[in-house]
Amino acid sequence: MSTAIVGVVDAGALTGPHFAALPPLALYVHIPWCLKKCPYCDFNSHEAHGEAPEDAYVDALFADLEWALPSIWGRKVVTVFIGGGTPSLFSAAAIDRLLAGMRARVPLSPDAEVTLEANPGTFEREKFAGFSAAGVNRLSIGIQSFNPQHLRSLGRVHDADEARRAADAGLAIFGNVNFDLMYALPEQTVADAEADLAQALAFAPPHLSFYHLTLEPNTLFHRYPPRLPDDEVTADIEDAVEATLAAAGYVHYETSAHARPGRQGRHNLNYWQFGDYLGIGAGAHSKLSFANRIVRQVRHKQPKQYLEQVAAGAPLQENTEVSRADTGFEFMLNALRLADGVPATLFAERTGYPLSLVQRQLADAAERGLVAIDPTVIRPTALGRRFLNDLQALFLAETPREPPAVRTQRIDVVERRR
């Protein structure tokens, strides 16, 4: 069984990773301010009381990037993601200055995907056009719902008309647009979710992210839980969304992501395929590979503290080398979110260890029917996708400890929970 899935190299003999070539490198830029903190949000976002300090913050981002240059020297950046917070709070001039300054400091691939997150509550058509002129070529719009009741319950600052106007302008100006939607909302029915989806599909966006609302610690919803749909209704919503999007020609390529063929989000795919990423900005996370080690970094979280620490030449709050056991788990935590999985050879390419490092866990998962029995691919089965949390947990190290910190910006927003 095990030899049908993995190789026979003795991973136990290796004390650290050994890379033949480093993974692709992405750049994440965090802008932490929002108009208002949503009650469900556990990201590093902060209400902007007055004008956000655009100039000072962009200066800090440049200093942060320059400080990090020795760790990525000579490596080409293949994607950029400007997330938050609400990056569209910043002016088009600030985003133009930011992207120009980044191009002057790192080699950006000529066909790099450059994504910016936008909130319909900050929508101005002229500002969107300015973002495009600055070099943003993909927009991710946080619509969440077109239903006025659900927008109010989620504490969103925009209404349904603003969402539609932002969607229309985003598609007209950028073409390459993602809509963020949520389901399992307070008091939501299957019909409500289907209506949201129908309104989104009327715009025919190339990419849709459909996230399950979860009650995360340190949020208002966690302290004062709203009345959410039960598991049966939630499962019916998921089934309806899956069927409707498939019929409309979308591929469900990742747990929460649906795209028209060839329109998958390249930045997030780099996360799922265990590529590298440098994160700059308040609270940003990085995962960087070197010749014989992988490190994770976290910048100081509070904007004021971040600005002070960058000025002092010390942007990092945490800098941790990833252990061998954690490396196997983290690769699987990401790769198993992809419906088609990844080539089996990618494990060694991206972790620096032979696939035999996770031989026992893969065999266990295959025996339970959670992963495909295929020597060429690591892929979850339909059952494995349904019980993804249980599948991923099989790859945790046996010694009791806290799972490693693997939340990275806006990529691990949700996991399927049944």
C-alpha positions in Angstrom: 0.0 0.0 0.0 2.6 2.5 1.1 4.9 1.9 -1.9 2.0 2.6 -4.3 1.9 6.1 -3.0 5.3 7.1 -1.8 9.0 6.4 -2.5 11.4 4.4 -0.4 13.9 7.0 0.7 14.5 7.0 4.4 13.3 10.4 5.6 14.4 9.7 9.1 18.0 10.0 8.0 17.6 13.7 7.1 17.9 16.4 9.7 16.9 19.3 7.4 15.4 20.0 4.0 17.6 20.0 0.9 16.3 21.9 -2.1 17.4 21.4 -5.7 15.6 24.6 -6.5 13.7 27.1 -4.4 9.9 27.4 -4.8 8.2 30.3 -6.6 8.1 33.5 -4.6 5.0 35.7 -4.0 4.7 39.0 -2.2 1.9 39.9 0.2 1.4 43.5 1.3 -0.9 44.1 4.3 -2.8 47.3 4.8 -4.5 47.0 8.2 -7.2 49.8 8.2 -10.9 49.4 7.7 -13.8 51.8 7.9 -15.4 49.5 10.5 -14.4 46.2 12.2 -16.9 43.5 11.1 -18.2 41.4 14.0 -17.0 38.1 12.4 -13.5 39.3 11.4 -10.4 37.9 13.2 -7.9 39.3 10.7 -5.4 42.0 11.7 -7.7 44.9 10.8 -8.3 48.2 12.7 -10.9 50.9 12.3 -9.4 54.0 10.8 -10.2 56.9 13.0 -9.7 59.7 10.6 -7.4 59.5 7.6 -5.1 56.5 7.5 -1.4 57.5 7.4 -0.8 56.6 3.7 2.5 58.2 3.2 4.1 57.1 6.4 2.8 53.6 5.9 4.0 53.3 2.4 7.4 54.5 3.5 7.4 51.8 6.2 6.5 49.2 3.6 9.5 50.2 1.6 11.8 50.1 4.6 10.4 46.6 5.5 10.9 45.3 2.0 14.5 46.7 1.9 15.2 45.0 5.3 14.0 41.7 3.8 15.9 41.9 0.5 18.9 39.8 1.7 16.5 36.8 2.4 15.0 36.9 -1.2 18.0 38.2 -3.1 17.9 37.5 -6.8 14.5 35.7 -6.7 11.7 36.8 -9.0 8.3 37.7 -7.6 5.6 35.9 -9.5 2.5 37.4 -7.8 1.6 40.3 -5.6 -1.5 40.5 -3.3 -2.4 43.7 -1.5 -4.8 42.6 1.3 -6.1 43.8 4.6 -8.0 45.4 6.2 -9.4 47.4 3.3 -6.6 48.3 0.8 -9.1 50.2 -1.3 -9.3 52.8 1.5 -5.9 54.0 0.2 -5.9 56.5 -2.7 -4.9 55.4 -6.2 -1.9 57.7 -5.9 -0.7 55.7 -2.8 -1.2 52.4 -4.5 0.7 53.7 -7.6 3.6 54.8 -5.4 3.6 51.5 -3.6 3.7 49.4 -6.7 6.3 51.7 -8.4 8.5 51.4 -5.3 8.1 47.6 -5.2 9.1 47.3 -8.8 12.2 49.4 -8.1 13.3 47.0 -5.3 12.4 43.5 -6.4 12.3 41.8 -9.8 8.6 41.5 -10.6 7.7 38.9 -13.3 6.4 40.7 -16.5 3.2 38.7 -16.3 2.8 38.9 -12.5 -0.7 38.7 -11.2 -1.2 41.9 -9.0 -4.4 41.6 -6.8 -5.9 44.3 -4.6 -8.8 43.7 -2.2 -11.6 46.2 -2.4 -14.7 46.9 -0.3 -17.8 48.2 -2.0 -18.2 50.7 0.8 -15.0 52.5 -0.5 -16.1 52.2 -4.2 -15.4 55.1 -6.5 -15.2 54.4 -10.2 -12.3 56.9 -10.7 -10.4 55.3 -7.9 -10.8 51.8 -9.4 -9.5 53.2 -12.7 -6.5 54.7 -10.8 -5.7 51.3 -9.3 -5.7 49.7 -12.7 -3.5 52.5 -14.1 -1.1 51.9 -11.2 -0.6 48.2 -12.3 -3.3 46.3 -10.4 -4.6 43.7 -12.8 -6.9 41.7 -10.6 -9.5 42.9 -8.1 -11.0 41.0 -5.2 -14.3 42.5 -4.1 -15.6 41.8 -0.6 -19.3 41.6 -1.4 -20.3 38.8 1.1 -24.0 39.1 0.3 -26.4 41.0 -1.9 -29.2 40.6 0.7 -29.7 43.8 2.8 -30.7 41.8 5.9 -27.6 39.7 5.8 -25.3 42.7 5.1 -26.7 44.4 8.2 -26.2 41.3 10.3 -22.6 41.0 9.1 -22.0 44.6 10.0 -20.9 45.5 6.5 -20.6 49.2 5.6 -22.0 48.9 2.1 -25.5 48.1 0.8 -26.6 45.9 -2.0 -26.7 48.7 -4.6 -23.1 49.6 -3.8 -22.1 46.0 -4.1 -23.7 45.8 -7.6 -22.1 49.1 -8.7 -18.6 48.0 -7.5 -19.0 44.6 -9.2 -20.1 46.2 -12.5 -17.2 48.7 -12.4 -14.6 46.1 -11.4 -15.4 43.9 -14.3 -15.5 46.7 -16.7 -12.2 48.2 -15.6 -10.2 45.0 -14.6 -11.9 42.1 -16.2 -10.1 39.8 -13.9 -12.2 40.0 -10.8 -13.0 37.8 -7.8 -16.2 38.1 -5.7 -16.0 37.1 -2.1 -19.3 35.7 -0.8 -20.3 34.1 2.4 -22.8 31.5 3.4 -24.3 30.0 6.6 -25.1 33.5 7.6 -27.4 34.4 10.5 -31.0 33.3 9.7 -29.9 32.4 6.1 -32.0 29.8 4.2 -31.1 27.7 1.2 -33.2 30.0 -1.0 -31.4 33.1 0.4 -28.0 31.6 -0.5 -29.3 30.6 -4.0 -30.5 34.2 -4.5 -27.1 35.6 -3.6 -25.4 33.2 -6.0 -27.8 34.0 -8.8 -27.1 37.7 -8.4 -23.4 37.1 -8.5 -23.6 34.8 -11.5 -25.6 37.5 -13.4 -22.2 39.4 -13.6 -20.4 36.3 -14.9 -17.2 36.9 -12.8 -14.2 34.8 -13.7 -13.7 33.8 -10.1 -15.9 33.3 -7.0 -14.9 32.6 -3.4 -17.7 31.2 -1.3 -16.7 31.2 2.4 -18.4 29.4 5.3 -19.1 31.9 8.1 -17.4 30.6 11.2 -17.3 32.0 14.7 -13.7 32.8 15.3 -12.2 33.5 18.8 -11.6 37.2 19.7 -14.5 38.4 17.6 -17.8 40.0 18.5 -19.7 37.1 17.0 -17.7 34.6 19.2 -18.7 36.6 22.3 -22.3 37.1 21.2 -23.1 34.2 18.8 -25.9 35.0 16.3 -28.4 32.3 15.3 -26.8 30.4 12.4 -28.3 27.7 10.1 -28.0 24.2 11.5 -25.6 21.6 9.9 -28.3 20.2 7.7 -29.2 23.5 6.2 -25.6 24.4 5.8 -24.9 21.1 3.9 -27.9 21.8 1.6 -26.5 25.3 0.9 -23.1 23.8 0.0 -24.7 21.2 -2.3 -26.8 23.8 -4.0 -23.8 26.1 -4.5 -21.7 23.2 -5.9 -24.4 22.1 -8.3 -25.2 25.6 -9.5 -21.7 26.7 -10.1 -20.7 23.5 -11.9 -23.7 23.9 -14.2 -22.6 27.5 -14.9 -19.1 26.3 -16.0 -17.1 27.0 -12.8 -14.5 24.6 -11.5 -14.4 24.0 -7.8 -10.7 23.8 -7.6 -10.1 24.6 -3.9 -12.1 24.3 -0.8 -13.7 27.8 -1.0 -12.7 28.8 -4.6 -14.6 28.4 -7.9 -13.2 29.7 -11.2 -13.9 29.5 -14.9 -11.3 27.2 -16.6 -7.9 28.9 -16.6 -9.0 31.7 -14.2 -7.8 30.3 -10.9 -6.2 32.8 -8.5 -2.4 32.4 -9.1 -1.4 34.0 -5.8 -3.5 31.6 -3.7 -2.5 28.6 -5.8 1.1 29.4 -4.8 0.0 29.1 -1.1 -1.8 25.8 -1.7 1.1 24.4 -3.6 3.5 25.3 -0.8 5.3 28.1 -2.6 7.2 30.8 -0.8 5.8 34.2 0.1 7.3 37.3 1.7 4.7 39.3 3.8 5.3 42.9 4.6 3.1 45.2 6.6 1.5 45.1 10.0 1.0 41.5 11.1 2.0 40.0 7.8 3.2 36.4 7.6 6.1 35.0 5.5 7.2 31.5 4.6 10.7 31.5 3.0 12.9 28.6 1.9 16.6 28.6 2.0 19.2 26.0 0.9 18.6 23.8 4.0 15.8 25.3 6.0 12.3 26.8 5.9 11.4 29.8 8.1 8.2 31.5 9.1 8.1 35.1 10.0 5.4 37.4 11.5 5.7 41.2 11.5 4.6 43.3 14.5 0.8 43.4 14.5 -0.4 46.7 15.8 0.0 49.5 13.2 1.6 52.0 15.5 4.0 49.4 16.9 4.8 48.2 13.4 5.7 51.7 12.2 7.9 52.2 15.3 9.7 48.8 14.9 10.3 49.3 11.2 11.8 52.7 11.9 14.1 50.9 14.4 15.1 48.3 11.8 13.3 45.5 13.6 10.0 44.6 11.8 9.9 41.0 12.9 7.9 39.9 15.9 8.5 36.1 15.3 11.1 34.3 13.2 10.8 30.5 13.5 12.5 27.6 11.7 9.9 25.0 10.6 10.6 21.6 12.0 10.7 18.5 9.9 7.4 17.2 11.4 5.7 20.5 10.9 6.9 20.7 7.3 5.0 17.5 6.3 1.9 18.7 8.1 2.0 22.2 6.6 2.4 20.9 3.1 -0.6 18.6 3.5 -2.6 21.3 5.2 -2.4 23.3 2.0 -2.2 20.8 -0.8 -5.2 18.8 0.4 -7.4 21.8 -0.1 -7.0 21.5 -3.9 -9.6 19.3 -5.5 -7.1 17.9 -8.0 -4.4 17.7 -5.4 -0.7 18.1 -6.5 1.8 15.9 -8.3 3.5 13.5 -5.8 6.9 14.9 -6.9 5.9 18.4 -5.6 6.3 17.2 -2.0 10.1 16.8 -2.3 10.4 19.9 -4.5 8.6 22.2 -2.1 9.6 20.7 1.3 13.1 19.5 0.6 12.2 16.1 2.1 11.3 12.8 0.3 7.7 11.9 0.3 8.4 9.0 2.6 8.4 11.6 5.4 4.6 11.2 5.4 4.4 7.6 4.3 2.6 6.2 7.3 0.0 9.0 7.3 -0.7 8.7 3.6 -1.2 5.0 4.0 -3.6 5.6 6.8 -5.5 8.2 4.9 -5.8 5.9 1.8 -7.0 3.0 3.9 -9.8 5.3 5.2 -10.7 6.3 1.7 -9.7 9.9 2.2 -6.9 10.2 -0.4 -6.5 8.6 -3.8 -4.4 5.5 -4.2 -2.2 6.9 -7.0 1.6 6.9 -7.1 1.7 10.1 -9.2 -0.6 12.4 -7.3 -1.6 13.4 -3.8 -5.3 14.1 -4.0 -8.2 14.0 -1.6 -11.1 11.8 -2.5 -14.7 13.2 -2.4 -14.9 11.7 1.1 -11.6 13.4 2.0 -12.9 16.8 0.8 -16.1 16.4 2.8 -14.1 15.6 6.0 -11.1 17.8 5.2 -10.3 18.7 8.8 -10.1 15.1 9.8 -7.9 14.3 6.8 -5.5 17.2 7.5 -5.3 16.2 11.2 -3.8 12.8 10.3 -0.6 14.6 9.4 0.0 16.3 12.7 3.0 15.0 14.6 2.2 12.4 17.3 3.7 14.3 20.2 1.1 16.5 21.9 1.6 20.2 21.0 -0.1 23.2 19.5 -0.4 23.1 15.7 2.1 25.4 14.0 1.0 28.9 13.1 0.1 28.5 9.4 -2.6 31.2 9.0 -1.3 33.3 6.1 -3.1 36.5 5.3 -6.5 35.8 3.7 -5.9 32.3 2.5 -7.0 30.1 5.4 -10.2 32.0 6.0 -12.3 28.8 6.2 -12.3 25.1 6.3 -15.2 22.8 5.5 -17.0 22.0 8.7 -19.7 19.4 8.7 
